[in-house]
Structure formats: structure tokens, C-alpha cells
Amino acid sequence: MDEHRLGLKPIVRRVWVGYGEQPIAKVNWRYQWLWLYGFVHPSTGETYFWILPKVNIKLLNLVLEDFAREFGVGKNK
């Protein structure tokens, strides 16, 4: 598993507040996370990828089901 972030980081700015007050600043995140689920066959180099917005068990199970259906993987293979 590897992670990579593309996009702009938020710009740090100063916020004016009164003496002794806690500064509150709203941040507009300028990037979105996308996750690449990928399978590579070691000897042939054949690849199969999914790009999804989250990582969780439900999505991983869907990707694995689709992978098994695409390549005919079953109980005997």
C-alpha cells in the first residue's frame, strides 16, 4: 500500500483577534483524496485498477468481487 497526495495545501494566513481570545479560522481544503486499488500480475505485468474516493471494507469487498468476476477467479482457481 502506498499513499500519494495531489493538489494544493491550504495557505497559512494571519487572523486578527482581540487580546486573550482564541483565533478561529475557516479552512477551505483545496484538494480531494482519491485511492487507487490496483492488482498487478507479477510475471506478465498485466494490471487492473479502480480509483475510488474512500478506503473501507465495503468498497474493498466490491473491488475484490469485481476482480474475481473479471478474471474468472473462483473456489477452484
Backbone as XML, in Angstrom:
<?xml version="1.0"?>
<chain id="A" units="angstrom">
  <residue number="1" name="MET">
    <atom name="N" x="0.844" y="-1.168" z="0.000"/>
    <atom name="CA" x="0.000" y="0.000" z="0.000"/>
    <atom name="C" x="0.891" y="1.232" z="0.000"/>
  </residue>
  <residue number="2" name="ASP">
    <atom name="N" x="0.527" y="2.206" z="-0.785"/>
    <atom name="CA" x="1.283" y="3.440" z="-0.855"/>
    <atom name="C" x="0.290" y="4.600" z="-0.941"/>
  </residue>
  <residue number="3" name="GLU">
    <atom name="N" x="0.687" y="5.743" z="-0.428"/>
    <atom name="CA" x="-0.184" y="6.910" z="-0.447"/>
    <atom name="C" x="0.501" y="8.047" z="-1.178"/>
  </residue>
  <residue number="4" name="HIS">
    <atom name="N" x="-0.305" y="8.826" z="-1.901"/>
    <atom name="CA" x="0.232" y="9.996" z="-2.581"/>
    <atom name="C" x="-0.860" y="11.056" z="-2.642"/>
  </residue>
  <residue number="5" name="ARG">
    <atom name="N" x="-0.509" y="12.276" z="-2.311"/>
    <atom name="CA" x="-1.489" y="13.363" z="-2.316"/>
    <atom name="C" x="-1.164" y="14.319" z="-3.449"/>
  </residue>
  <residue number="6" name="LEU">
    <atom name="N" x="-2.162" y="14.645" z="-4.259"/>
    <atom name="CA" x="-2.010" y="15.612" z="-5.333"/>
    <atom name="C" x="-2.879" y="16.822" z="-5.010"/>
  </residue>
  <residue number="7" name="GLY">
    <atom name="N" x="-2.410" y="17.994" z="-5.327"/>
    <atom name="CA" x="-3.215" y="19.188" z="-5.114"/>
    <atom name="C" x="-2.512" y="20.199" z="-4.235"/>
  </residue>
  <residue number="8" name="LEU">
    <atom name="N" x="-3.195" y="21.292" z="-3.976"/>
    <atom name="CA" x="-2.631" y="22.392" z="-3.201"/>
    <atom name="C" x="-2.908" y="22.224" z="-1.720"/>
  </residue>
  <residue number="9" name="LYS">
    <atom name="N" x="-1.945" y="22.551" z="-0.916"/>
    <atom name="CA" x="-2.168" y="22.605" z="0.522"/>
    <atom name="C" x="-2.788" y="23.963" z="0.842"/>
  </residue>
  <residue number="10" name="PRO">
    <atom name="N" x="-3.517" y="24.075" z="1.941"/>
    <atom name="CA" x="-4.096" y="25.366" z="2.284"/>
    <atom name="C" x="-3.004" y="26.398" z="2.581"/>
  </residue>
  <residue number="11" name="ILE">
    <atom name="N" x="-3.305" y="27.632" z="2.296"/>
    <atom name="CA" x="-2.361" y="28.724" z="2.513"/>
    <atom name="C" x="-2.517" y="29.222" z="3.949"/>
  </residue>
  <residue number="12" name="VAL">
    <atom name="N" x="-1.406" y="29.350" z="4.666"/>
    <atom name="CA" x="-1.437" y="29.833" z="6.044"/>
    <atom name="C" x="-1.559" y="31.353" z="6.021"/>
  </residue>
  <residue number="13" name="ARG">
    <atom name="N" x="-2.518" y="31.874" z="6.771"/>
    <atom name="CA" x="-2.739" y="33.327" z="6.827"/>
    <atom name="C" x="-2.902" y="33.762" z="8.269"/>
  </residue>
  <residue number="14" name="ARG">
    <atom name="N" x="-2.720" y="35.034" z="8.497"/>
    <atom name="CA" x="-2.907" y="35.592" z="9.828"/>
    <atom name="C" x="-4.373" y="35.944" z="10.060"/>
  </residue>
  <residue number="15" name="VAL">
    <atom name="N" x="-4.798" y="35.836" z="11.305"/>
    <atom name="CA" x="-6.165" y="36.155" z="11.683"/>
    <atom name="C" x="-6.107" y="37.164" z="12.821"/>
  </residue>
  <residue number="16" name="TRP">
    <atom name="N" x="-6.851" y="38.275" z="12.676"/>
    <atom name="CA" x="-6.874" y="39.292" z="13.720"/>
    <atom name="C" x="-7.892" y="38.903" z="14.787"/>
  </residue>
  <residue number="17" name="VAL">
    <atom name="N" x="-7.436" y="38.893" z="16.042"/>
    <atom name="CA" x="-8.323" y="38.625" z="17.177"/>
    <atom name="C" x="-7.933" y="39.560" z="18.319"/>
  </residue>
  <residue number="18" name="GLY">
    <atom name="N" x="-8.852" y="39.713" z="19.238"/>
    <atom name="CA" x="-8.563" y="40.532" z="20.403"/>
    <atom name="C" x="-7.601" y="39.821" z="21.346"/>
  </residue>
  <residue number="19" name="TYR">
    <atom name="N" x="-6.963" y="40.582" z="22.224"/>
    <atom name="CA" x="-6.001" y="40.025" z="23.161"/>
    <atom name="C" x="-6.685" y="39.017" z="24.081"/>
  </residue>
  <residue number="20" name="GLY">
    <atom name="N" x="-6.127" y="37.801" z="24.183"/>
    <atom name="CA" x="-6.670" y="36.769" z="25.049"/>
    <atom name="C" x="-7.770" y="35.926" z="24.423"/>
  </residue>
  <residue number="21" name="GLU">
    <atom name="N" x="-8.163" y="36.230" z="23.179"/>
    <atom name="CA" x="-9.204" y="35.448" z="22.504"/>
    <atom name="C" x="-8.574" y="34.318" z="21.696"/>
  </residue>
  <residue number="22" name="GLN">
    <atom name="N" x="-9.323" y="33.256" z="21.540"/>
    <atom name="CA" x="-8.875" y="32.114" z="20.744"/>
    <atom name="C" x="-9.140" y="32.406" z="19.262"/>
  </residue>
  <residue number="23" name="PRO">
    <atom name="N" x="-8.117" y="32.357" z="18.409"/>
    <atom name="CA" x="-8.367" y="32.597" z="16.975"/>
    <atom name="C" x="-9.118" y="31.429" z="16.343"/>
  </residue>
  <residue number="24" name="ILE">
    <atom name="N" x="-10.096" y="31.781" z="15.500"/>
    <atom name="CA" x="-10.861" y="30.786" z="14.761"/>
    <atom name="C" x="-10.764" y="31.152" z="13.285"/>
  </residue>
  <residue number="25" name="ALA">
    <atom name="N" x="-10.305" y="30.230" z="12.493"/>
    <atom name="CA" x="-10.176" y="30.483" z="11.062"/>
    <atom name="C" x="-10.780" y="29.320" z="10.290"/>
  </residue>
  <residue number="26" name="LYS">
    <atom name="N" x="-11.572" y="29.625" z="9.282"/>
    <atom name="CA" x="-12.135" y="28.590" z="8.426"/>
    <atom name="C" x="-11.107" y="28.241" z="7.361"/>
  </residue>
  <residue number="27" name="VAL">
    <atom name="N" x="-11.012" y="26.963" z="7.064"/>
    <atom name="CA" x="-10.052" y="26.499" z="6.066"/>
    <atom name="C" x="-10.818" y="25.876" z="4.911"/>
  </residue>
  <residue number="28" name="ASN">
    <atom name="N" x="-10.511" y="26.312" z="3.705"/>
    <atom name="CA" x="-11.092" y="25.732" z="2.501"/>
    <atom name="C" x="-10.065" y="24.778" z="1.905"/>
  </residue>
  <residue number="29" name="TRP">
    <atom name="N" x="-10.247" y="23.463" z="2.153"/>
    <atom name="CA" x="-9.289" y="22.492" z="1.635"/>
    <atom name="C" x="-9.335" y="22.511" z="0.125"/>
  </residue>
  <residue number="30" name="ARG">
    <atom name="N" x="-8.177" y="22.530" z="-0.493"/>
    <atom name="CA" x="-8.103" y="22.662" z="-1.944"/>
    <atom name="C" x="-7.661" y="21.385" z="-2.635"/>
  </residue>
  <residue number="31" name="TYR">
    <atom name="N" x="-7.824" y="20.280" z="-1.981"/>
    <atom name="CA" x="-7.517" y="19.016" z="-2.618"/>
    <atom name="C" x="-8.511" y="17.964" z="-2.156"/>
  </residue>
  <residue number="32" name="GLN">
    <atom name="N" x="-8.651" y="16.923" z="-2.945"/>
    <atom name="CA" x="-9.535" y="15.816" z="-2.599"/>
    <atom name="C" x="-8.707" y="14.539" z="-2.599"/>
  </residue>
  <residue number="33" name="TRP">
    <atom name="N" x="-9.086" y="13.617" z="-1.748"/>
    <atom name="CA" x="-8.408" y="12.337" z="-1.686"/>
    <atom name="C" x="-9.035" y="11.375" z="-2.671"/>
  </residue>
  <residue number="34" name="LEU">
    <atom name="N" x="-8.199" y="10.649" z="-3.386"/>
    <atom name="CA" x="-8.634" y="9.534" z="-4.220"/>
    <atom name="C" x="-7.713" y="8.370" z="-3.924"/>
  </residue>
  <residue number="35" name="TRP">
    <atom name="N" x="-8.253" y="7.182" z="-3.917"/>
    <atom name="CA" x="-7.478" y="5.988" z="-3.600"/>
    <atom name="C" x="-7.453" y="5.079" z="-4.804"/>
  </residue>
  <residue number="36" name="LEU">
    <atom name="N" x="-6.289" y="4.547" z="-5.087"/>
    <atom name="CA" x="-6.098" y="3.644" z="-6.210"/>
    <atom name="C" x="-5.993" y="2.220" z="-5.682"/>
  </residue>
  <residue number="37" name="TYR">
    <atom name="N" x="-6.943" y="1.391" z="-6.082"/>
    <atom name="CA" x="-6.894" y="-0.037" z="-5.777"/>
    <atom name="C" x="-6.332" y="-0.700" z="-7.027"/>
  </residue>
  <residue number="38" name="GLY">
    <atom name="N" x="-5.208" y="-1.367" z="-6.911"/>
    <atom name="CA" x="-4.590" y="-1.938" z="-8.099"/>
    <atom name="C" x="-4.110" y="-3.359" z="-7.890"/>
  </residue>
  <residue number="39" name="PHE">
    <atom name="N" x="-4.159" y="-4.129" z="-8.970"/>
    <atom name="CA" x="-3.690" y="-5.508" z="-8.976"/>
    <atom name="C" x="-2.709" y="-5.640" z="-10.133"/>
  </residue>
  <residue number="40" name="VAL">
    <atom name="N" x="-1.575" y="-6.283" z="-9.887"/>
    <atom name="CA" x="-0.565" y="-6.484" z="-10.922"/>
    <atom name="C" x="-0.172" y="-7.960" z="-10.941"/>
  </residue>
  <residue number="41" name="HIS">
    <atom name="N" x="-0.203" y="-8.555" z="-12.139"/>
    <atom name="CA" x="0.248" y="-9.941" z="-12.284"/>
    <atom name="C" x="1.769" y="-9.917" z="-12.352"/>
  </residue>
  <residue number="42" name="PRO">
    <atom name="N" x="2.466" y="-10.620" z="-11.453"/>
    <atom name="CA" x="3.920" y="-10.496" z="-11.354"/>
    <atom name="C" x="4.685" y="-10.920" z="-12.609"/>
  </residue>
  <residue number="43" name="SER">
    <atom name="N" x="4.243" y="-11.979" z="-13.279"/>
    <atom name="CA" x="5.036" y="-12.457" z="-14.416"/>
    <atom name="C" x="4.702" y="-11.750" z="-15.728"/>
  </residue>
  <residue number="44" name="THR">
    <atom name="N" x="3.437" y="-11.347" z="-15.919"/>
    <atom name="CA" x="3.068" y="-10.697" z="-17.185"/>
    <atom name="C" x="3.033" y="-9.174" z="-17.089"/>
  </residue>
  <residue number="45" name="GLY">
    <atom name="N" x="2.875" y="-8.646" z="-15.902"/>
    <atom name="CA" x="2.766" y="-7.200" z="-15.736"/>
    <atom name="C" x="1.380" y="-6.665" z="-16.042"/>
  </residue>
  <residue number="46" name="GLU">
    <atom name="N" x="0.408" y="-7.547" z="-16.278"/>
    <atom name="CA" x="-0.969" y="-7.121" z="-16.549"/>
    <atom name="C" x="-1.520" y="-6.419" z="-15.315"/>
  </residue>
  <residue number="47" name="THR">
    <atom name="N" x="-2.231" y="-5.307" z="-15.523"/>
    <atom name="CA" x="-2.735" y="-4.503" z="-14.406"/>
    <atom name="C" x="-4.251" y="-4.372" z="-14.463"/>
  </residue>
  <residue number="48" name="TYR">
    <atom name="N" x="-4.838" y="-4.148" z="-13.308"/>
    <atom name="CA" x="-6.273" y="-3.928" z="-13.172"/>
    <atom name="C" x="-6.457" y="-2.929" z="-12.036"/>
  </residue>
  <residue number="49" name="PHE">
    <atom name="N" x="-7.085" y="-1.775" z="-12.313"/>
    <atom name="CA" x="-7.163" y="-0.684" z="-11.339"/>
    <atom name="C" x="-8.586" y="-0.203" z="-11.126"/>
  </residue>
  <residue number="50" name="TRP">
    <atom name="N" x="-8.811" y="0.302" z="-9.937"/>
    <atom name="CA" x="-10.016" y="1.040" z="-9.565"/>
    <atom name="C" x="-9.555" y="2.327" z="-8.886"/>
  </residue>
  <residue number="51" name="ILE">
    <atom name="N" x="-10.208" y="3.453" z="-9.168"/>
    <atom name="CA" x="-9.954" y="4.708" z="-8.463"/>
    <atom name="C" x="-11.231" y="5.066" z="-7.709"/>
  </residue>
  <residue number="52" name="LEU">
    <atom name="N" x="-11.126" y="5.144" z="-6.371"/>
    <atom name="CA" x="-12.291" y="5.359" z="-5.524"/>
    <atom name="C" x="-12.026" y="6.459" z="-4.500"/>
  </residue>
  <residue number="53" name="PRO">
    <atom name="N" x="-13.083" y="7.086" z="-3.969"/>
    <atom name="CA" x="-12.906" y="8.199" z="-3.033"/>
    <atom name="C" x="-12.633" y="7.793" z="-1.588"/>
  </residue>
  <residue number="54" name="LYS">
    <atom name="N" x="-12.761" y="6.505" z="-1.244"/>
    <atom name="CA" x="-12.613" y="6.080" z="0.152"/>
    <atom name="C" x="-11.842" y="4.771" z="0.235"/>
  </residue>
  <residue number="55" name="VAL">
    <atom name="N" x="-11.400" y="4.461" z="1.433"/>
    <atom name="CA" x="-10.865" y="3.138" z="1.749"/>
    <atom name="C" x="-11.709" y="2.597" z="2.888"/>
  </residue>
  <residue number="56" name="ASN">
    <atom name="N" x="-12.411" y="1.520" z="2.623"/>
    <atom name="CA" x="-13.146" y="0.831" z="3.680"/>
    <atom name="C" x="-13.418" y="-0.610" z="3.257"/>
  </residue>
  <residue number="57" name="ILE">
    <atom name="N" x="-13.900" y="-1.410" z="4.169"/>
    <atom name="CA" x="-14.107" y="-2.839" z="3.930"/>
    <atom name="C" x="-15.155" y="-3.073" z="2.840"/>
  </residue>
  <residue number="58" name="LYS">
    <atom name="N" x="-16.237" y="-2.295" z="2.858"/>
    <atom name="CA" x="-17.304" y="-2.487" z="1.884"/>
    <atom name="C" x="-16.783" y="-2.281" z="0.459"/>
  </residue>
  <residue number="59" name="LEU">
    <atom name="N" x="-16.046" y="-1.191" z="0.229"/>
    <atom name="CA" x="-15.508" y="-0.939" z="-1.112"/>
    <atom name="C" x="-14.456" y="-1.970" z="-1.505"/>
  </residue>
  <residue number="60" name="LEU">
    <atom name="N" x="-13.610" y="-2.366" z="-0.566"/>
    <atom name="CA" x="-12.597" y="-3.376" z="-0.874"/>
    <atom name="C" x="-13.254" y="-4.694" z="-1.284"/>
  </residue>
  <residue number="61" name="ASN">
    <atom name="N" x="-14.330" y="-5.074" z="-0.609"/>
    <atom name="CA" x="-15.044" y="-6.295" z="-0.980"/>
    <atom name="C" x="-15.650" y="-6.185" z="-2.373"/>
  </residue>
  <residue number="62" name="LEU">
    <atom name="N" x="-16.188" y="-4.997" z="-2.720"/>
    <atom name="CA" x="-16.726" y="-4.799" z="-4.072"/>
    <atom name="C" x="-15.632" y="-4.905" z="-5.128"/>
  </residue>
  <residue number="63" name="VAL">
    <atom name="N" x="-14.471" y="-4.320" z="-4.853"/>
    <atom name="CA" x="-13.351" y="-4.388" z="-5.786"/>
    <atom name="C" x="-12.888" y="-5.828" z="-5.952"/>
  </residue>
  <residue number="64" name="LEU">
    <atom name="N" x="-12.777" y="-6.568" z="-4.858"/>
    <atom name="CA" x="-12.350" y="-7.966" z="-4.934"/>
    <atom name="C" x="-13.363" y="-8.823" z="-5.690"/>
  </residue>
  <residue number="65" name="GLU">
    <atom name="N" x="-14.663" y="-8.576" z="-5.488"/>
    <atom name="CA" x="-15.697" y="-9.305" z="-6.234"/>
    <atom name="C" x="-15.594" y="-9.023" z="-7.723"/>
  </residue>
  <residue number="66" name="ASP">
    <atom name="N" x="-15.406" y="-7.752" z="-8.081"/>
    <atom name="CA" x="-15.285" y="-7.389" z="-9.490"/>
    <atom name="C" x="-14.024" y="-7.997" z="-10.103"/>
  </residue>
  <residue number="67" name="PHE">
    <atom name="N" x="-12.934" y="-7.982" z="-9.360"/>
    <atom name="CA" x="-11.684" y="-8.591" z="-9.828"/>
    <atom name="C" x="-11.885" y="-10.086" z="-10.085"/>
  </residue>
  <residue number="68" name="ALA">
    <atom name="N" x="-12.540" y="-10.773" z="-9.154"/>
    <atom name="CA" x="-12.782" y="-12.205" z="-9.304"/>
    <atom name="C" x="-13.676" y="-12.486" z="-10.509"/>
  </residue>
  <residue number="69" name="ARG">
    <atom name="N" x="-14.697" y="-11.657" z="-10.715"/>
    <atom name="CA" x="-15.598" y="-11.827" z="-11.852"/>
    <atom name="C" x="-14.863" y="-11.573" z="-13.176"/>
  </residue>
  <residue number="70" name="GLU">
    <atom name="N" x="-14.039" y="-10.536" z="-13.215"/>
    <atom name="CA" x="-13.310" y="-10.157" z="-14.431"/>
    <atom name="C" x="-12.320" y="-11.232" z="-14.871"/>
  </residue>
  <residue number="71" name="PHE">
    <atom name="N" x="-11.640" y="-11.874" z="-13.915"/>
    <atom name="CA" x="-10.598" y="-12.833" z="-14.242"/>
    <atom name="C" x="-11.010" y="-14.286" z="-13.996"/>
  </residue>
  <residue number="72" name="GLY">
    <atom name="N" x="-12.279" y="-14.518" z="-13.697"/>
    <atom name="CA" x="-12.774" y="-15.875" z="-13.541"/>
    <atom name="C" x="-12.204" y="-16.591" z="-12.328"/>
  </residue>
  <residue number="73" name="VAL">
    <atom name="N" x="-11.943" y="-15.855" z="-11.274"/>
    <atom name="CA" x="-11.410" y="-16.462" z="-10.061"/>
    <atom name="C" x="-12.568" y="-17.015" z="-9.244"/>
  </residue>
  <residue number="74" name="GLY">
    <atom name="N" x="-12.436" y="-18.247" z="-8.798"/>
    <atom name="CA" x="-13.488" y="-18.873" z="-8.005"/>
    <atom name="C" x="-12.886" y="-19.808" z="-6.978"/>
  </residue>
  <residue number="75" name="LYS">
    <atom name="N" x="-13.687" y="-20.706" z="-6.474"/>
    <atom name="CA" x="-13.217" y="-21.641" z="-5.444"/>
    <atom name="C" x="-12.183" y="-22.608" z="-5.986"/>
  </residue>
  <residue number="76" name="ASN">
    <atom name="N" x="-12.261" y="-22.944" z="-7.269"/>
    <atom name="CA" x="-11.328" y="-23.899" z="-7.875"/>
    <atom name="C" x="-10.119" y="-23.220" z="-8.524"/>
  </residue>
  <residue number="77" name="LYS">
    <atom name="N" x="-10.049" y="-21.916" z="-8.501"/>
    <atom name="CA" x="-8.915" y="-21.208" z="-9.129"/>
    <atom name="C" x="-8.433" y="-20.103" z="-8.225"/>
  </residue>
</chain>
